[in-house]
Amino acid sequence: MITWLNAFLQSDDTKVIYILAIILVANIVDFSIGWINAKFNNKVTFSSSVAIYGIAKKIIMFMLLIMFIPFSLLMPAVLGITALYTLYIGYLLSEFTSILSHLRLTKDDKQTDMFANFLGRLFKGGEK
């Protein structure tokens, strides 16, 4: 398994694909947790249009991340790939912050009290 994963880190091409795959998984986790929070949190009004907007925003951001690959090739080699990695890592950290804010581990403007309480009860064995 380690050898297989290490094969992704042999060149810049595969590193970019690897980071994009991690970003895609983080997007799916972030959207899923946000959707569950909106669906089961009484303090948040669930709206399918807001959910569709969230999906569309993530798809557009992912397309922009992919579109920056050719732009990075227009720069000198070291500068272009460094700028691309910086953009990708920055976006990935933003997604992780969003996931943590859904779980109330960081401060954000999201209302997640009921969701965090639900998760707490779920993992503590259903205490009331």
C-alpha positions in Angstrom: 0.0 0.0 0.0 2.8 2.4 0.9 4.6 1.6 -2.3 1.5 2.2 -4.3 0.9 5.6 -2.6 4.5 6.5 -3.0 4.2 6.0 -6.8 2.0 9.1 -6.8 4.8 11.3 -5.4 7.3 10.5 -8.2 6.7 13.5 -10.3 5.0 16.9 -10.1 2.2 15.6 -12.4 1.2 12.9 -10.1 1.6 15.1 -7.0 -0.9 17.6 -8.5 -3.4 14.8 -9.2 -2.8 13.5 -5.7 -3.5 16.9 -4.1 -6.6 17.4 -6.3 -7.9 14.0 -5.2 -7.5 15.0 -1.6 -9.2 18.3 -2.3 -12.1 16.5 -3.9 -12.5 14.2 -0.9 -12.4 17.2 1.4 -15.1 18.9 -0.7 -17.3 15.8 -0.5 -16.8 15.5 3.3 -17.4 19.3 3.8 -20.6 19.3 1.8 -21.9 16.1 3.4 -21.4 17.4 6.9 -22.9 20.7 6.0 -25.9 19.1 4.4 -26.4 16.8 7.5 -26.1 19.8 9.8 -28.6 21.8 7.8 -31.0 18.9 7.6 -31.0 17.9 11.3 -30.2 21.3 13.0 -33.4 23.0 14.0 -31.6 26.4 14.2 -30.7 26.2 10.5 -33.4 26.3 7.8 -32.7 23.7 5.2 -32.9 25.0 1.6 -32.3 22.8 -1.4 -31.4 26.0 -3.4 -28.6 26.7 -0.9 -27.4 23.1 -1.1 -27.4 23.3 -4.9 -25.5 26.7 -4.7 -23.0 25.0 -2.4 -22.4 22.2 -4.9 -22.1 24.6 -7.8 -19.7 26.7 -5.9 -17.5 23.7 -5.1 -17.6 22.5 -8.7 -16.6 25.9 -10.0 -13.8 26.2 -7.5 -12.5 22.8 -8.5 -12.7 23.7 -12.2 -10.7 26.9 -11.4 -8.1 24.8 -9.6 -7.7 22.6 -12.6 -7.6 25.7 -14.9 -4.6 27.1 -13.1 -2.5 24.1 -14.2 -1.9 25.6 -17.7 -1.4 29.0 -16.2 1.4 27.7 -13.9 3.2 26.4 -17.0 3.4 29.9 -18.4 5.6 30.9 -15.5 9.2 29.9 -14.9 9.2 26.2 -13.9 10.0 26.5 -10.2 7.8 29.6 -9.7 4.8 28.1 -11.5 4.7 24.8 -9.7 5.3 26.5 -6.3 2.4 28.9 -7.0 0.2 25.9 -7.9 1.1 24.0 -4.8 0.5 27.1 -2.7 -2.9 27.6 -4.2 -3.9 24.0 -3.7 -2.6 23.7 -0.2 -4.3 27.0 0.7 -7.6 25.8 -0.7 -7.2 22.4 1.1 -6.6 24.2 4.4 -9.7 26.3 3.8 -11.7 23.1 3.3 -10.3 21.6 6.5 -11.2 24.7 8.4 -14.7 24.5 7.0 -15.0 20.9 8.1 -13.7 21.7 11.6 -16.1 24.6 11.9 -19.0 22.2 11.1 -17.8 20.0 14.0 -17.5 23.1 16.2 -13.7 22.7 16.6 -13.0 26.1 15.2 -14.9 29.4 15.3 -16.9 30.4 12.2 -20.2 32.0 11.3 -21.9 28.7 10.9 -24.6 27.6 13.3 -23.7 24.0 14.3 -24.8 23.7 17.9 -27.5 21.1 17.4 -25.4 19.1 15.0 -22.4 19.0 17.4 -24.7 17.9 20.2 -26.2 15.2 17.9 -22.7 13.9 17.1 -21.7 14.0 20.7 -24.8 11.9 21.7 -24.2 9.5 18.8 -20.7 8.7 19.9 -21.4 8.6 23.6 -24.0 5.8 23.1 -27.2 7.7 22.8 -27.4 9.5 26.1 -30.3 11.9 26.4 
